[in-house]
């Protein structure tokens, strides 16, 4: 049985994963497309920025999970939910509510999927190394 990760390792996973996600989102939305808005962006821009956003969340979830496992992904999801709620409440954006909610949901799905991919791959590698070590004896 695996012991729980240390709080510092979890914090490191959260910070590294969230930083990777934020940098990726900034590159996808601001650098590549010059900013994205439901009212001002074309459908191809929205699709490209959306794909880049989901890819960034996948990467952030994968990194956090690689460093600290599932606890880091859970905290990432909580942070995204809090940030999305704050952005909607602060009325900083003038996009439809469903658009902002869908953006937040895409981050949650990307984080969880990235973490799941990392954990599944790690378990697969661990199983294959156990099989190879048991067959070599």
Secondary structure by P-SEA (a helix, b strand, c coil): ccccccaaaaaaaaaaaaaaaaaaaaaaccccccccccccccaaaaaaaaaaaaaaaaaaaaaaaacccaaaaaaaaaaaaaaaaaaaaaccccccaaaaaaaaaaaaaaaaaaaaaaaaaaaaaaaaaaaaaaaac
